[in-house]
Amino acid sequence: MRLMFVPFFVMLCVKCALAINWPITACGSENDHKKIVLIAGTVDRGHLKGTHEYQKTVLLLAQQLRPIGDATGFDVEVHFDGWPDQPATLDNADTIVLVSNGGDRRETDHPFLVGDRRQIIERQMQRGCGLVLVHWSIFWPEEHRDKILGWTGGYFDYQ
């Protein structure tokens, strides 16, 4: 099973790397140093131990991305618990990747819907930052559907 998981990560790594190396974006010029911010959601206690381990997923993704970044000129930051300690680090991110749970019953089940985080993410999207939502992080309450579709092109509707 783990061997099937590795090609997924290689593909995701390459897509993230390509996304931040597109020429001239709203985030800066092609000569600017690029940055990917990886965010892992909190432990999902609703599943068996060893499954839905977002921190391990983000660490594996970072491990795969860093050699590409060293060769092509981008940095990888890793943050846990669904949000960076210093949200200002998102202000110069070229791509934000969230690996977490989501939900449609309680807004605070989604890490980007706690406090003013959605507005902070929206500000990043408006300046041209990329957003990659992995696993259940694509699962948002219905009232956010149009916004998420505009940002990522995908949305999960439980019903």
mmCIF file of the C-alpha atoms, coordinates in Angstrom:
data_MODEL
# 
_entry.id   MODEL 
# 
loop_
_atom_site.group_PDB 
_atom_site.id 
_atom_site.type_symbol 
_atom_site.label_atom_id 
_atom_site.label_alt_id 
_atom_site.label_comp_id 
_atom_site.label_asym_id 
_atom_site.label_entity_id 
_atom_site.label_seq_id 
_atom_site.pdbx_PDB_ins_code 
_atom_site.Cartn_x 
_atom_site.Cartn_y 
_atom_site.Cartn_z 
_atom_site.occupancy 
_atom_site.B_iso_or_equiv 
_atom_site.pdbx_formal_charge 
_atom_site.auth_seq_id 
_atom_site.auth_comp_id 
_atom_site.auth_asym_id 
_atom_site.auth_atom_id 
_atom_site.pdbx_PDB_model_num 
ATOM 1   C CA . MET A 1 1   ? 0.000   0.000  0.000   1.00 0.00 ? 1   MET A CA 1 
ATOM 2   C CA . ARG A 1 2   ? 2.797   2.455  0.811   1.00 0.00 ? 2   ARG A CA 1 
ATOM 3   C CA . LEU A 1 3   ? 4.332   1.859  -2.620  1.00 0.00 ? 3   LEU A CA 1 
ATOM 4   C CA . MET A 1 4   ? 1.084   3.031  -4.237  1.00 0.00 ? 4   MET A CA 1 
ATOM 5   C CA . PHE A 1 5   ? 1.233   6.175  -2.098  1.00 0.00 ? 5   PHE A CA 1 
ATOM 6   C CA . VAL A 1 6   ? 4.717   7.221  -3.283  1.00 0.00 ? 6   VAL A CA 1 
ATOM 7   C CA . PRO A 1 7   ? 3.744   7.929  -6.941  1.00 0.00 ? 7   PRO A CA 1 
ATOM 8   C CA . PHE A 1 8   ? 0.944   10.186 -5.679  1.00 0.00 ? 8   PHE A CA 1 
ATOM 9   C CA . PHE A 1 9   ? 3.468   12.219 -3.686  1.00 0.00 ? 9   PHE A CA 1 
ATOM 10  C CA . VAL A 1 10  ? 5.935   12.415 -6.528  1.00 0.00 ? 10  VAL A CA 1 
ATOM 11  C CA . MET A 1 11  ? 3.161   13.692 -8.803  1.00 0.00 ? 11  MET A CA 1 
ATOM 12  C CA . LEU A 1 12  ? 2.001   16.220 -6.178  1.00 0.00 ? 12  LEU A CA 1 
ATOM 13  C CA . CYS A 1 13  ? 5.578   17.377 -5.597  1.00 0.00 ? 13  CYS A CA 1 
ATOM 14  C CA . VAL A 1 14  ? 6.146   17.965 -9.276  1.00 0.00 ? 14  VAL A CA 1 
ATOM 15  C CA . LYS A 1 15  ? 2.830   19.840 -9.612  1.00 0.00 ? 15  LYS A CA 1 
ATOM 16  C CA . CYS A 1 16  ? 3.667   22.086 -6.646  1.00 0.00 ? 16  CYS A CA 1 
ATOM 17  C CA . ALA A 1 17  ? 7.124   22.762 -8.023  1.00 0.00 ? 17  ALA A CA 1 
ATOM 18  C CA . LEU A 1 18  ? 5.771   23.575 -11.475 1.00 0.00 ? 18  LEU A CA 1 
ATOM 19  C CA . ALA A 1 19  ? 3.044   25.791 -10.038 1.00 0.00 ? 19  ALA A CA 1 
ATOM 20  C CA . ILE A 1 20  ? 5.511   28.081 -8.309  1.00 0.00 ? 20  ILE A CA 1 
ATOM 21  C CA . ASN A 1 21  ? 7.904   28.224 -11.260 1.00 0.00 ? 21  ASN A CA 1 
ATOM 22  C CA . TRP A 1 22  ? 5.403   29.624 -13.761 1.00 0.00 ? 22  TRP A CA 1 
ATOM 23  C CA . PRO A 1 23  ? 6.704   32.864 -15.215 1.00 0.00 ? 23  PRO A CA 1 
ATOM 24  C CA . ILE A 1 24  ? 5.690   36.224 -13.782 1.00 0.00 ? 24  ILE A CA 1 
ATOM 25  C CA . THR A 1 25  ? 2.767   35.961 -11.398 1.00 0.00 ? 25  THR A CA 1 
ATOM 26  C CA . ALA A 1 26  ? 1.102   38.452 -9.103  1.00 0.00 ? 26  ALA A CA 1 
ATOM 27  C CA . CYS A 1 27  ? 3.489   37.186 -6.408  1.00 0.00 ? 27  CYS A CA 1 
ATOM 28  C CA . GLY A 1 28  ? 6.573   38.591 -8.146  1.00 0.00 ? 28  GLY A CA 1 
ATOM 29  C CA . SER A 1 29  ? 8.899   38.184 -11.095 1.00 0.00 ? 29  SER A CA 1 
ATOM 30  C CA . GLU A 1 30  ? 10.447  34.982 -12.349 1.00 0.00 ? 30  GLU A CA 1 
ATOM 31  C CA . ASN A 1 31  ? 13.736  35.937 -10.653 1.00 0.00 ? 31  ASN A CA 1 
ATOM 32  C CA . ASP A 1 32  ? 12.214  36.133 -7.167  1.00 0.00 ? 32  ASP A CA 1 
ATOM 33  C CA . HIS A 1 33  ? 12.922  33.293 -4.786  1.00 0.00 ? 33  HIS A CA 1 
ATOM 34  C CA . LYS A 1 34  ? 9.761   31.168 -4.495  1.00 0.00 ? 34  LYS A CA 1 
ATOM 35  C CA . LYS A 1 35  ? 8.194   29.602 -1.398  1.00 0.00 ? 35  LYS A CA 1 
ATOM 36  C CA . ILE A 1 36  ? 5.818   26.702 -0.756  1.00 0.00 ? 36  ILE A CA 1 
ATOM 37  C CA . VAL A 1 37  ? 4.077   26.675 2.626   1.00 0.00 ? 37  VAL A CA 1 
ATOM 38  C CA . LEU A 1 38  ? 2.893   23.216 3.720   1.00 0.00 ? 38  LEU A CA 1 
ATOM 39  C CA . ILE A 1 39  ? 0.289   23.122 6.486   1.00 0.00 ? 39  ILE A CA 1 
ATOM 40  C CA . ALA A 1 40  ? -0.740  19.950 8.314   1.00 0.00 ? 40  ALA A CA 1 
ATOM 41  C CA . GLY A 1 41  ? -4.070  19.788 10.094  1.00 0.00 ? 41  GLY A CA 1 
ATOM 42  C CA . THR A 1 42  ? -4.437  18.561 13.635  1.00 0.00 ? 42  THR A CA 1 
ATOM 43  C CA . VAL A 1 43  ? -4.620  14.869 14.450  1.00 0.00 ? 43  VAL A CA 1 
ATOM 44  C CA . ASP A 1 44  ? -7.897  13.380 13.225  1.00 0.00 ? 44  ASP A CA 1 
ATOM 45  C CA . ARG A 1 45  ? -9.135  11.442 16.244  1.00 0.00 ? 45  ARG A CA 1 
ATOM 46  C CA . GLY A 1 46  ? -12.073 9.987  14.339  1.00 0.00 ? 46  GLY A CA 1 
ATOM 47  C CA . HIS A 1 47  ? -9.867  7.470  12.525  1.00 0.00 ? 47  HIS A CA 1 
ATOM 48  C CA . LEU A 1 48  ? -7.633  4.568  13.484  1.00 0.00 ? 48  LEU A CA 1 
ATOM 49  C CA . LYS A 1 49  ? -4.097  5.302  14.643  1.00 0.00 ? 49  LYS A CA 1 
ATOM 50  C CA . GLY A 1 50  ? -1.772  5.279  11.659  1.00 0.00 ? 50  GLY A CA 1 
ATOM 51  C CA . THR A 1 51  ? -4.365  6.750  9.293   1.00 0.00 ? 51  THR A CA 1 
ATOM 52  C CA . HIS A 1 52  ? -5.093  10.398 8.503   1.00 0.00 ? 52  HIS A CA 1 
ATOM 53  C CA . GLU A 1 53  ? -1.718  11.432 9.927   1.00 0.00 ? 53  GLU A CA 1 
ATOM 54  C CA . TYR A 1 54  ? -1.465  14.844 8.366   1.00 0.00 ? 54  TYR A CA 1 
ATOM 55  C CA . GLN A 1 55  ? 1.839   15.788 9.992   1.00 0.00 ? 55  GLN A CA 1 
ATOM 56  C CA . LYS A 1 56  ? 3.571   12.724 8.567   1.00 0.00 ? 56  LYS A CA 1 
ATOM 57  C CA . THR A 1 57  ? 2.039   13.418 5.155   1.00 0.00 ? 57  THR A CA 1 
ATOM 58  C CA . VAL A 1 58  ? 3.333   16.997 5.151   1.00 0.00 ? 58  VAL A CA 1 
ATOM 59  C CA . LEU A 1 59  ? 6.775   15.907 6.353   1.00 0.00 ? 59  LEU A CA 1 
ATOM 60  C CA . LEU A 1 60  ? 6.960   13.333 3.541   1.00 0.00 ? 60  LEU A CA 1 
ATOM 61  C CA . LEU A 1 61  ? 5.858   15.934 1.007   1.00 0.00 ? 61  LEU A CA 1 
ATOM 62  C CA . ALA A 1 62  ? 8.505   18.374 2.299   1.00 0.00 ? 62  ALA A CA 1 
ATOM 63  C CA . GLN A 1 63  ? 11.146  15.660 2.096   1.00 0.00 ? 63  GLN A CA 1 
ATOM 64  C CA . GLN A 1 64  ? 10.250  15.104 -1.569  1.00 0.00 ? 64  GLN A CA 1 
ATOM 65  C CA . LEU A 1 65  ? 10.026  18.812 -2.440  1.00 0.00 ? 65  LEU A CA 1 
ATOM 66  C CA . ARG A 1 66  ? 13.195  20.119 -0.774  1.00 0.00 ? 66  ARG A CA 1 
ATOM 67  C CA . PRO A 1 67  ? 15.677  18.497 -3.218  1.00 0.00 ? 67  PRO A CA 1 
ATOM 68  C CA . ILE A 1 68  ? 13.673  19.909 -6.137  1.00 0.00 ? 68  ILE A CA 1 
ATOM 69  C CA . GLY A 1 69  ? 13.673  23.304 -4.437  1.00 0.00 ? 69  GLY A CA 1 
ATOM 70  C CA . ASP A 1 70  ? 17.412  23.172 -3.818  1.00 0.00 ? 70  ASP A CA 1 
ATOM 71  C CA . ALA A 1 71  ? 17.971  22.465 -7.510  1.00 0.00 ? 71  ALA A CA 1 
ATOM 72  C CA . THR A 1 72  ? 15.512  25.024 -8.878  1.00 0.00 ? 72  THR A CA 1 
ATOM 73  C CA . GLY A 1 73  ? 15.470  27.763 -6.242  1.00 0.00 ? 73  GLY A CA 1 
ATOM 74  C CA . PHE A 1 74  ? 12.476  27.573 -3.943  1.00 0.00 ? 74  PHE A CA 1 
ATOM 75  C CA . ASP A 1 75  ? 11.998  27.121 -0.205  1.00 0.00 ? 75  ASP A CA 1 
ATOM 76  C CA . VAL A 1 76  ? 9.640   24.790 1.622   1.00 0.00 ? 76  VAL A CA 1 
ATOM 77  C CA . GLU A 1 77  ? 8.145   25.700 4.991   1.00 0.00 ? 77  GLU A CA 1 
ATOM 78  C CA . VAL A 1 78  ? 6.261   23.233 7.196   1.00 0.00 ? 78  VAL A CA 1 
ATOM 79  C CA . HIS A 1 79  ? 3.606   24.170 9.767   1.00 0.00 ? 79  HIS A CA 1 
ATOM 80  C CA . PHE A 1 80  ? 1.457   21.996 12.007  1.00 0.00 ? 80  PHE A CA 1 
ATOM 81  C CA . ASP A 1 81  ? -1.900  22.230 13.804  1.00 0.00 ? 81  ASP A CA 1 
ATOM 82  C CA . GLY A 1 82  ? -3.725  23.669 10.792  1.00 0.00 ? 82  GLY A CA 1 
ATOM 83  C CA . TRP A 1 83  ? -2.106  27.098 10.715  1.00 0.00 ? 83  TRP A CA 1 
ATOM 84  C CA . PRO A 1 84  ? 1.326   28.771 10.942  1.00 0.00 ? 84  PRO A CA 1 
ATOM 85  C CA . ASP A 1 85  ? 2.326   30.347 14.259  1.00 0.00 ? 85  ASP A CA 1 
ATOM 86  C CA . GLN A 1 86  ? 3.094   33.536 12.323  1.00 0.00 ? 86  GLN A CA 1 
ATOM 87  C CA . PRO A 1 87  ? 0.376   33.991 9.652   1.00 0.00 ? 87  PRO A CA 1 
ATOM 88  C CA . ALA A 1 88  ? 2.499   36.712 8.009   1.00 0.00 ? 88  ALA A CA 1 
ATOM 89  C CA . THR A 1 89  ? 4.617   33.892 6.528   1.00 0.00 ? 89  THR A CA 1 
ATOM 90  C CA . LEU A 1 90  ? 1.744   33.379 4.067   1.00 0.00 ? 90  LEU A CA 1 
ATOM 91  C CA . ASP A 1 91  ? 2.154   36.918 2.730   1.00 0.00 ? 91  ASP A CA 1 
ATOM 92  C CA . ASN A 1 92  ? 5.075   35.907 0.506   1.00 0.00 ? 92  ASN A CA 1 
ATOM 93  C CA . ALA A 1 93  ? 4.077   32.304 -0.191  1.00 0.00 ? 93  ALA A CA 1 
ATOM 94  C CA . ASP A 1 94  ? 3.758   31.365 -3.841  1.00 0.00 ? 94  ASP A CA 1 
ATOM 95  C CA . THR A 1 95  ? 1.853   28.169 -3.079  1.00 0.00 ? 95  THR A CA 1 
ATOM 96  C CA . ILE A 1 96  ? -0.001  27.084 0.065   1.00 0.00 ? 96  ILE A CA 1 
ATOM 97  C CA . VAL A 1 97  ? -0.669  23.361 0.521   1.00 0.00 ? 97  VAL A CA 1 
ATOM 98  C CA . LEU A 1 98  ? -3.117  22.185 3.187   1.00 0.00 ? 98  LEU A CA 1 
ATOM 99  C CA . VAL A 1 99  ? -3.392  18.532 4.212   1.00 0.00 ? 99  VAL A CA 1 
ATOM 100 C CA . SER A 1 100 ? -6.146  18.212 6.803   1.00 0.00 ? 100 SER A CA 1 
ATOM 101 C CA . ASN A 1 101 ? -9.638  17.221 7.695   1.00 0.00 ? 101 ASN A CA 1 
ATOM 102 C CA . GLY A 1 102 ? -12.606 19.325 6.664   1.00 0.00 ? 102 GLY A CA 1 
ATOM 103 C CA . GLY A 1 103 ? -16.319 19.142 7.205   1.00 0.00 ? 103 GLY A CA 1 
ATOM 104 C CA . ASP A 1 104 ? -19.699 20.600 6.578   1.00 0.00 ? 104 ASP A CA 1 
ATOM 105 C CA . ARG A 1 105 ? -21.318 20.277 10.006  1.00 0.00 ? 105 ARG A CA 1 
ATOM 106 C CA . ARG A 1 106 ? -19.169 22.657 12.051  1.00 0.00 ? 106 ARG A CA 1 
ATOM 107 C CA . GLU A 1 107 ? -17.151 25.364 10.331  1.00 0.00 ? 107 GLU A CA 1 
ATOM 108 C CA . THR A 1 108 ? -14.352 25.090 12.873  1.00 0.00 ? 108 THR A CA 1 
ATOM 109 C CA . ASP A 1 109 ? -13.724 21.498 11.740  1.00 0.00 ? 109 ASP A CA 1 
ATOM 110 C CA . HIS A 1 110 ? -11.867 23.046 8.788   1.00 0.00 ? 110 HIS A CA 1 
ATOM 111 C CA . PRO A 1 111 ? -8.580  24.703 9.792   1.00 0.00 ? 111 PRO A CA 1 
ATOM 112 C CA . PHE A 1 112 ? -9.082  27.593 7.342   1.00 0.00 ? 112 PHE A CA 1 
ATOM 113 C CA . LEU A 1 113 ? -12.460 28.469 8.895   1.00 0.00 ? 113 LEU A CA 1 
ATOM 114 C CA . VAL A 1 114 ? -11.213 29.222 12.403  1.00 0.00 ? 114 VAL A CA 1 
ATOM 115 C CA . GLY A 1 115 ? -11.253 32.896 13.346  1.00 0.00 ? 115 GLY A CA 1 
ATOM 116 C CA . ASP A 1 116 ? -10.198 35.188 10.481  1.00 0.00 ? 116 ASP A CA 1 
ATOM 117 C CA . ARG A 1 117 ? -8.180  32.549 8.602   1.00 0.00 ? 117 ARG A CA 1 
ATOM 118 C CA . ARG A 1 118 ? -10.485 32.385 5.579   1.00 0.00 ? 118 ARG A CA 1 
ATOM 119 C CA . GLN A 1 119 ? -10.046 36.119 5.052   1.00 0.00 ? 119 GLN A CA 1 
ATOM 120 C CA . ILE A 1 120 ? -6.268  35.719 5.294   1.00 0.00 ? 120 ILE A CA 1 
ATOM 121 C CA . ILE A 1 121 ? -6.350  32.920 2.705   1.00 0.00 ? 121 ILE A CA 1 
ATOM 122 C CA . GLU A 1 122 ? -8.637  35.012 0.502   1.00 0.00 ? 122 GLU A CA 1 
ATOM 123 C CA . ARG A 1 123 ? -6.119  37.857 0.623   1.00 0.00 ? 123 ARG A CA 1 
ATOM 124 C CA . GLN A 1 124 ? -3.407  35.419 -0.529  1.00 0.00 ? 124 GLN A CA 1 
ATOM 125 C CA . MET A 1 125 ? -5.576  34.198 -3.410  1.00 0.00 ? 125 MET A CA 1 
ATOM 126 C CA . GLN A 1 126 ? -6.299  37.783 -4.485  1.00 0.00 ? 126 GLN A CA 1 
ATOM 127 C CA . ARG A 1 127 ? -2.591  38.521 -4.814  1.00 0.00 ? 127 ARG A CA 1 
ATOM 128 C CA . GLY A 1 128 ? -2.097  35.411 -7.003  1.00 0.00 ? 128 GLY A CA 1 
ATOM 129 C CA . CYS A 1 129 ? -0.878  32.778 -4.561  1.00 0.00 ? 129 CYS A CA 1 
ATOM 130 C CA . GLY A 1 130 ? -1.609  29.156 -5.455  1.00 0.00 ? 130 GLY A CA 1 
ATOM 131 C CA . LEU A 1 131 ? -3.636  26.858 -3.197  1.00 0.00 ? 131 LEU A CA 1 
ATOM 132 C CA . VAL A 1 132 ? -3.511  23.056 -3.087  1.00 0.00 ? 132 VAL A CA 1 
ATOM 133 C CA . LEU A 1 133 ? -6.061  21.261 -0.884  1.00 0.00 ? 133 LEU A CA 1 
ATOM 134 C CA . VAL A 1 134 ? -5.263  17.606 -0.185  1.00 0.00 ? 134 VAL A CA 1 
ATOM 135 C CA . HIS A 1 135 ? -7.522  14.879 1.212   1.00 0.00 ? 135 HIS A CA 1 
ATOM 136 C CA . TRP A 1 136 ? -10.466 16.136 3.306   1.00 0.00 ? 136 TRP A CA 1 
ATOM 137 C CA . SER A 1 137 ? -9.290  19.755 3.199   1.00 0.00 ? 137 SER A CA 1 
ATOM 138 C CA . ILE A 1 138 ? -11.397 20.110 0.015   1.00 0.00 ? 138 ILE A CA 1 
ATOM 139 C CA . PHE A 1 139 ? -14.518 19.451 2.158   1.00 0.00 ? 139 PHE A CA 1 
ATOM 140 C CA . TRP A 1 140 ? -16.030 22.829 3.118   1.00 0.00 ? 140 TRP A CA 1 
ATOM 141 C CA . PRO A 1 141 ? -19.502 23.913 4.252   1.00 0.00 ? 141 PRO A CA 1 
ATOM 142 C CA . GLU A 1 142 ? -21.867 24.632 1.340   1.00 0.00 ? 142 GLU A CA 1 
ATOM 143 C CA . GLU A 1 143 ? -21.821 28.413 1.801   1.00 0.00 ? 143 GLU A CA 1 
ATOM 144 C CA . HIS A 1 144 ? -18.111 28.450 0.854   1.00 0.00 ? 144 HIS A CA 1 
ATOM 145 C CA . ARG A 1 145 ? -18.532 26.291 -2.292  1.00 0.00 ? 145 ARG A CA 1 
ATOM 146 C CA . ASP A 1 146 ? -18.300 29.050 -4.896  1.00 0.00 ? 146 ASP A CA 1 
ATOM 147 C CA . LYS A 1 147 ? -15.248 30.606 -3.227  1.00 0.00 ? 147 LYS A CA 1 
ATOM 148 C CA . ILE A 1 148 ? -13.398 27.260 -3.080  1.00 0.00 ? 148 ILE A CA 1 
ATOM 149 C CA . LEU A 1 149 ? -14.321 26.416 -6.667  1.00 0.00 ? 149 LEU A CA 1 
ATOM 150 C CA . GLY A 1 150 ? -12.875 29.755 -7.731  1.00 0.00 ? 150 GLY A CA 1 
ATOM 151 C CA . TRP A 1 151 ? -9.665  29.194 -5.810  1.00 0.00 ? 151 TRP A CA 1 
ATOM 152 C CA . THR A 1 152 ? -8.964  25.544 -6.612  1.00 0.00 ? 152 THR A CA 1 
ATOM 153 C CA . GLY A 1 153 ? -11.418 24.369 -9.260  1.00 0.00 ? 153 GLY A CA 1 
ATOM 154 C CA . GLY A 1 154 ? -12.587 21.560 -6.989  1.00 0.00 ? 154 GLY A CA 1 
ATOM 155 C CA . TYR A 1 155 ? -14.969 21.107 -4.085  1.00 0.00 ? 155 TYR A CA 1 
ATOM 156 C CA . PHE A 1 156 ? -16.296 18.119 -2.176  1.00 0.00 ? 156 PHE A CA 1 
ATOM 157 C CA . ASP A 1 157 ? -20.013 17.989 -1.427  1.00 0.00 ? 157 ASP A CA 1 
ATOM 158 C CA . TYR A 1 158 ? -20.870 15.185 0.974   1.00 0.00 ? 158 TYR A CA 1 
ATOM 159 C CA . GLN A 1 159 ? -24.471 14.984 -0.260  1.00 0.00 ? 159 GLN A CA 1 
# 
